[in-house]
Amino acid sequence: MVATDWRPGDDLTEAEQVLCDGSGTGALVDGGPGSHELTDMQAWGSDRTVRLRGLQISGHLDLEHARLRCPLQMEGCYVPGGVGLTGATVSLLSMQNCRVAGLAGDALVVTRFLDFGGSTFDGPVRLMVADIRGGLSFRGCEVDNPGDGVVLFAERIKVDGDVTLDSQAALERHGRHAVQQEYAGFGRLDNGV
């Protein structure tokens, strides 16, 4: 099974089952010995590919300036330390029904789609100067910023596909300037109004 063929409810791979078993006890999940040279890592098979579901990520998920060779799919995860994706490149990023402290994704490049469907962000989402070549969805999201009230920083973002902000009420409750999107370019904006 290719990582992108997986759907919620499908069976877990052996590596995913090991990850789930280890997460229940807090044990180290080790992919085994091997070279950590880029060319060797790129040759790893699906036995080293993991989708995250129902897990707490300890600390800050730091993927800044990373080039992710596979889609990153998270479902129902808790990330109290926030996510760092500044300068990263990923084909598909899906964080559905997650609880996240906040997300820093300035200059993020997404070649297919960025989906935050149903997630709750307890801090702002920063996507300034991001280049999203597919669509962007905040369908059913809650975003909060107890600081200055701006919950979505999207200055100079470029989204080639549709942008869905159907939870506009959740954004507007923070005030008139909850979303900063000066000089942003969108394929089509659906703000649920």
C-alpha positions in Angstrom: 0.0 0.0 0.0 1.3 3.4 -0.9 1.2 6.0 1.9 -1.3 8.2 -0.1 -3.7 5.2 -0.6 -4.4 5.0 3.1 -7.8 6.0 4.5 -9.0 6.3 8.1 -10.1 2.8 9.3 -7.6 0.9 7.1 -5.3 -1.6 8.7 -2.0 -0.4 10.2 1.3 -1.3 8.8 3.7 -3.2 11.1 5.7 0.0 11.8 2.5 1.9 12.6 1.4 -0.8 15.1 4.8 -0.7 16.7 4.5 3.1 17.0 1.0 2.7 18.6 2.2 0.1 21.0 5.2 2.2 22.0 3.1 5.3 22.5 0.9 3.5 25.0 3.9 2.9 27.3 6.2 5.8 26.3 8.8 3.4 25.0 11.3 4.4 22.3 10.1 3.4 18.9 13.3 2.5 16.9 13.2 1.9 13.1 16.3 -0.2 13.5 19.9 0.3 12.7 21.0 1.6 9.4 22.7 4.3 7.5 21.2 7.8 8.0 22.6 9.1 4.7 19.9 10.8 2.6 20.2 8.3 -0.4 19.9 5.3 2.0 16.9 6.9 3.8 15.1 7.6 0.5 15.4 3.9 -0.3 13.5 2.9 2.9 10.3 1.1 2.1 6.8 1.6 3.5 7.8 -0.3 6.6 9.4 3.0 7.7 6.5 5.2 6.7 4.1 6.2 9.5 0.9 8.2 9.7 0.1 9.6 13.1 -3.3 9.1 14.6 -4.4 9.6 18.2 -1.0 10.4 19.6 0.5 13.1 21.8 3.7 14.6 20.4 6.0 15.5 23.2 7.6 18.9 22.9 7.7 21.0 19.8 7.3 19.2 16.4 10.2 20.8 14.6 10.2 20.3 10.9 11.6 23.7 10.0 13.4 23.7 6.7 12.8 20.0 6.2 12.0 18.4 2.8 9.4 15.7 3.6 9.5 13.0 0.9 6.1 11.6 1.8 2.8 13.3 2.8 2.5 14.1 6.5 -0.9 12.9 7.7 -2.0 13.5 11.3 -5.4 12.7 12.7 -6.6 13.3 16.2 -3.2 14.2 17.5 -2.3 16.4 20.4 0.7 18.7 19.9 1.0 20.9 23.0 4.4 22.3 22.0 3.2 23.5 18.6 4.4 22.8 15.1 7.3 24.4 13.3 7.2 24.2 9.5 9.0 27.5 8.6 10.8 27.0 5.2 9.7 23.3 4.9 8.6 21.6 1.7 5.9 18.9 1.8 3.7 17.4 -0.9 0.6 17.0 1.2 0.0 18.2 4.8 -3.1 16.9 6.6 -3.7 17.7 10.3 -7.3 16.7 10.8 -9.1 16.9 14.2 -5.9 17.7 16.0 -5.3 20.0 19.0 -2.2 22.1 18.4 -0.6 24.9 20.5 0.1 26.9 17.3 1.7 26.6 13.9 4.6 28.5 12.4 4.7 27.9 8.6 6.2 31.1 7.1 7.7 30.3 3.7 6.2 26.8 3.8 5.9 25.1 0.3 3.0 22.6 -0.1 2.9 21.1 -3.6 -0.5 19.5 -3.3 -2.9 20.4 -0.4 -2.9 21.8 3.1 -5.8 20.6 5.3 -6.4 21.6 8.9 -10.0 20.2 8.9 -11.6 20.1 12.3 -8.4 21.0 14.2 -8.2 23.4 17.2 -5.2 25.8 17.4 -4.7 27.3 20.8 -2.2 29.8 19.3 -1.9 31.6 16.0 -1.3 30.0 12.6 1.4 31.7 10.6 1.5 31.1 6.9 3.2 34.3 5.7 4.8 34.0 2.3 3.7 30.4 2.0 3.3 28.8 -1.4 0.4 26.3 -1.5 0.1 25.0 -5.0 -3.2 23.1 -4.3 -5.9 24.1 -1.9 -6.0 25.2 1.7 -8.8 24.2 4.1 -9.7 25.4 7.6 -13.1 23.6 7.5 -14.4 23.3 11.0 -11.4 24.8 12.7 -11.1 26.8 15.9 -8.2 29.2 16.1 -7.3 31.2 19.2 -4.6 33.7 20.1 -4.8 35.0 23.6 -2.1 37.5 22.7 -2.9 40.2 20.2 -6.0 38.5 18.8 -4.6 37.8 15.3 -5.2 34.1 14.7 -4.2 33.7 11.1 -1.1 35.5 9.7 -1.3 35.1 5.9 0.5 38.1 4.4 1.7 37.4 0.9 0.5 33.8 0.9 -0.1 32.3 -2.5 -2.7 29.5 -2.9 -3.3 28.3 -6.4 -6.5 26.3 -5.5 -9.5 27.1 -3.3 -9.2 28.4 0.3 -12.0 27.3 2.7 -12.5 29.3 5.9 -16.0 28.0 6.6 -15.4 28.6 10.3 -15.3 32.4 9.8 -17.4 32.9 12.9 -14.6 31.2 15.0 -12.1 33.6 13.5 -14.3 36.7 13.7 -15.0 36.3 17.4 -11.5 37.6 18.0 -12.2 41.0 16.4 -12.0 42.7 13.0 -8.3 42.0 12.4 -8.3 38.3 13.3 -7.0 37.5 9.9 -4.1 39.4 8.3 -3.9 38.6 4.6 -2.5 41.7 2.9 -1.2 41.0 -0.6 -2.4 37.4 -0.5 -3.4 35.6 -3.7 -6.1 32.9 -3.7 -7.6 30.7 -6.4 -11.1 31.1 -4.8 -12.0 32.1 -1.3 -14.9 30.4 0.4 -15.4 32.0 3.8 -18.7 30.4 4.5 -20.7 33.6 4.3 
